[in-house]
């Protein structure tokens, strides 16, 4: 019986030979692997925590996704306003105009009325502007009429004055006003006005795709 066999034990419990297992210290490679795994886990936790803080302070992905949608929604009314409703436009002779002078310059309403007559418009009267507009129009002028003229007589008259502002009021009938402002330097050149009128008669179709004019998708 070997000296390694405890007293009273034999048979299958008998230890033979002159070698026995030795206890060894953990391998240095194992310590390195464990340290690397712990470091990676720590970096992962730090990165995850950083992302959570960014989401908290920036509103997260939902806010970023909602911003373009909101931007597109705000642009839709602009497109509808810019596009004229399809329909026949009246000829200049069928547009009856009142010319009002809102500037201190004398004779401006009469001269402009005469020029409009030469271009085929029907002039009802010319006079100084009412108190509501007198010396209060800073731009070239205002074309004013009933809401029914917003897509008919008003744009036709506006082709004669570059930069004219279009407005509507609650008047009855189809007569429209041309109110001359401080920035008025004369009607548009006849050639330019004719080209603007031709382009107005054949408006470009509105884009049907999701892309807006600035290249961003809505």
C-alpha positions as CSV (number, residue, x, y, z in Angstrom):
1,X,0.0,0.0,0.0
2,X,1.3,3.4,-0.9
3,X,2.1,5.9,1.7
4,X,-0.4,8.2,0.0
5,X,-3.3,5.9,0.8
6,X,-5.1,6.9,4.0
7,X,-5.2,4.2,6.7
8,X,-8.2,1.8,6.4
9,X,-8.8,2.6,2.7
10,X,-7.9,0.3,-0.1
11,X,-9.4,-1.1,-3.2
12,X,-10.5,1.5,-5.6
13,X,-9.5,4.2,-3.2
14,X,-5.9,3.0,-3.2
15,X,-3.4,5.5,-4.4
16,X,-0.4,4.0,-6.2
17,X,2.7,5.5,-7.7
18,X,5.0,8.1,-6.4
19,X,3.4,11.3,-8.1
20,X,0.5,13.4,-6.8
21,X,-1.3,16.5,-8.2
22,X,0.3,19.8,-7.4
23,X,-1.6,23.1,-6.8
24,X,-0.5,25.7,-9.3
25,X,-1.1,29.5,-9.3
26,X,-3.5,30.9,-11.9
27,X,-1.9,31.5,-15.2
28,X,-0.8,35.1,-16.0
29,X,-2.7,34.9,-19.3
30,X,-6.0,34.2,-17.5
31,X,-5.5,37.4,-15.4
32,X,-4.9,39.4,-18.5
33,X,-8.1,38.1,-20.2
34,X,-10.2,38.7,-17.2
35,X,-8.8,42.3,-16.9
36,X,-9.6,43.0,-20.6
37,X,-13.1,41.7,-20.2
38,X,-13.7,43.9,-17.2
39,X,-12.3,46.9,-19.0
40,X,-14.6,46.4,-22.0
41,X,-17.6,46.0,-19.8
42,X,-16.7,49.3,-18.0
43,X,-16.3,51.1,-21.3
44,X,-19.6,49.8,-22.5
45,X,-21.4,51.0,-19.4
46,X,-19.8,54.4,-19.7
47,X,-20.8,54.7,-23.4
48,X,-24.4,53.6,-22.7
49,X,-24.7,56.1,-19.9
50,X,-23.4,58.9,-22.2
51,X,-26.0,58.1,-24.8
52,X,-28.7,58.2,-22.2
53,X,-27.6,61.6,-21.1
54,X,-27.5,62.9,-24.7
55,X,-31.0,61.6,-25.3
56,X,-32.2,63.4,-22.1
57,X,-30.8,66.8,-23.0
58,X,-31.4,66.7,-26.8
59,X,-34.9,65.2,-26.8
60,X,-33.8,61.9,-28.4
61,X,-34.5,60.5,-31.8
62,X,-38.3,61.2,-31.6
63,X,-37.6,65.0,-31.4
64,X,-35.2,64.8,-34.3
65,X,-37.7,62.8,-36.4
66,X,-40.5,65.2,-35.6
67,X,-38.6,68.4,-36.6
68,X,-38.5,67.7,-40.3
69,X,-42.2,66.7,-40.3
70,X,-43.1,69.9,-38.5
71,X,-40.9,71.9,-41.0
72,X,-42.7,70.3,-43.9
73,X,-46.1,71.0,-42.4
74,X,-45.2,74.6,-42.0
75,X,-44.2,74.8,-45.7
76,X,-47.4,73.4,-47.0
77,X,-49.5,76.6,-46.6
78,X,-46.8,78.6,-48.4
79,X,-47.1,76.3,-51.4
80,X,-50.9,76.7,-51.5
81,X,-50.6,80.4,-51.2
82,X,-48.0,80.7,-54.0
83,X,-49.9,78.5,-56.5
84,X,-52.8,80.2,-58.3
85,X,-56.0,78.2,-58.7
86,X,-56.4,77.0,-62.2
87,X,-59.0,78.8,-64.2
88,X,-59.3,81.4,-67.0
89,X,-58.0,84.9,-66.4
90,X,-60.0,88.0,-67.4
91,X,-58.6,90.1,-70.2
92,X,-57.3,93.5,-69.1
93,X,-60.3,95.3,-70.7
94,X,-62.6,93.3,-68.4
95,X,-60.7,94.5,-65.3
96,X,-62.2,97.7,-63.9
97,X,-59.7,99.7,-61.9
98,X,-59.8,102.6,-59.4
99,X,-56.4,104.3,-59.1
100,X,-55.6,106.0,-55.8
101,X,-52.5,108.1,-54.9
102,X,-51.2,107.5,-51.3
103,X,-48.1,109.6,-51.8
104,X,-47.5,113.4,-51.5
105,X,-46.7,113.6,-55.3
106,X,-49.4,115.3,-57.3
107,X,-50.9,114.0,-60.5
108,X,-49.6,110.5,-59.9
109,X,-53.0,108.8,-59.9
110,X,-54.1,110.5,-63.2
111,X,-50.9,109.6,-65.1
112,X,-51.0,106.0,-63.9
113,X,-54.7,105.8,-64.8
114,X,-53.9,107.0,-68.3
115,X,-51.1,104.4,-68.7
116,X,-53.4,101.6,-67.6
117,X,-56.0,102.7,-70.2
118,X,-53.3,102.5,-72.9
119,X,-52.6,99.0,-71.8
120,X,-56.3,98.0,-72.2
121,X,-57.6,98.3,-68.6
122,X,-60.9,99.9,-67.8
123,X,-60.4,102.8,-65.4
124,X,-63.4,103.8,-63.3
125,X,-61.8,106.7,-61.4
126,X,-58.6,108.2,-60.0
127,X,-58.2,110.2,-56.8
128,X,-56.2,110.6,-53.6
129,X,-56.2,107.6,-51.3
130,X,-58.5,107.5,-48.3
131,X,-57.2,108.2,-44.8
132,X,-56.7,104.5,-44.2
133,X,-54.0,104.3,-46.8
134,X,-52.8,107.9,-47.4
135,X,-49.0,108.1,-46.8
136,X,-49.2,104.7,-45.1
137,X,-48.1,102.5,-48.1
138,X,-44.4,102.1,-48.0
139,X,-44.0,99.7,-51.0
140,X,-44.6,100.3,-54.7
141,X,-48.4,99.8,-54.2
142,X,-51.3,97.6,-53.3
143,X,-53.9,95.9,-55.5
144,X,-57.1,95.6,-53.5
145,X,-60.4,94.0,-54.3
146,X,-63.0,91.5,-53.3
147,X,-62.0,87.9,-52.3
148,X,-63.6,86.7,-55.5
149,X,-60.9,88.6,-57.5
150,X,-58.0,87.0,-55.6
151,X,-57.3,84.6,-58.4
152,X,-58.7,86.6,-61.3
153,X,-58.6,90.4,-61.6
154,X,-56.0,91.0,-58.8
155,X,-53.2,89.0,-60.3
156,X,-53.9,90.4,-63.7
157,X,-53.6,94.0,-62.4
158,X,-50.5,93.0,-60.3
159,X,-48.6,92.1,-63.5
160,X,-48.5,95.9,-64.3
161,X,-46.7,96.8,-61.0
162,X,-43.6,94.9,-59.9
163,X,-43.7,94.2,-56.2
164,X,-47.4,95.1,-55.8
165,X,-49.0,93.6,-52.7
166,X,-52.3,91.8,-53.1
167,X,-55.1,92.3,-50.5
168,X,-58.8,91.6,-50.3
169,X,-61.7,93.2,-48.5
170,X,-65.4,92.7,-48.1
171,X,-66.6,94.9,-51.0
172,X,-69.3,93.8,-53.4
173,X,-68.8,93.8,-57.2
174,X,-65.7,93.1,-59.2
175,X,-64.0,96.6,-59.3
176,X,-60.4,96.5,-57.9
177,X,-58.2,99.3,-56.7
178,X,-54.6,100.2,-57.4
179,X,-53.1,102.2,-54.5
180,X,-49.8,103.8,-55.2
181,X,-47.3,103.8,-52.4
182,X,-44.1,105.6,-51.5
183,X,-42.0,103.1,-53.4
184,X,-43.9,103.6,-56.6
185,X,-41.6,104.6,-59.5
186,X,-43.9,103.8,-62.4
187,X,-45.6,100.8,-63.9
188,X,-43.7,97.8,-65.1
189,X,-42.4,98.1,-68.7
190,X,-45.0,96.9,-71.1
191,X,-42.8,94.1,-72.4
192,X,-42.2,92.8,-68.8
193,X,-45.9,93.2,-67.9
194,X,-46.9,91.3,-71.1
195,X,-44.5,88.4,-70.3
196,X,-45.7,88.3,-66.7
197,X,-49.3,88.1,-67.9
198,X,-48.5,85.3,-70.3
199,X,-46.7,83.4,-67.6
200,X,-49.7,83.9,-65.3
201,X,-52.1,82.4,-67.9
202,X,-50.0,79.2,-68.0
203,X,-48.9,78.6,-64.4
204,X,-46.3,75.9,-63.9
205,X,-47.8,72.7,-62.3
206,X,-47.1,72.4,-58.5
207,X,-44.6,69.7,-57.7
208,X,-46.4,66.4,-56.8
209,X,-43.4,64.7,-55.2
210,X,-42.4,64.9,-51.5
211,X,-39.3,67.1,-52.2
212,X,-39.5,70.8,-51.5
213,X,-37.7,73.5,-53.4
214,X,-34.8,73.6,-51.0
215,X,-33.9,69.9,-51.7
216,X,-35.2,68.5,-48.4
217,X,-37.7,65.7,-48.4
218,X,-40.9,66.1,-46.5
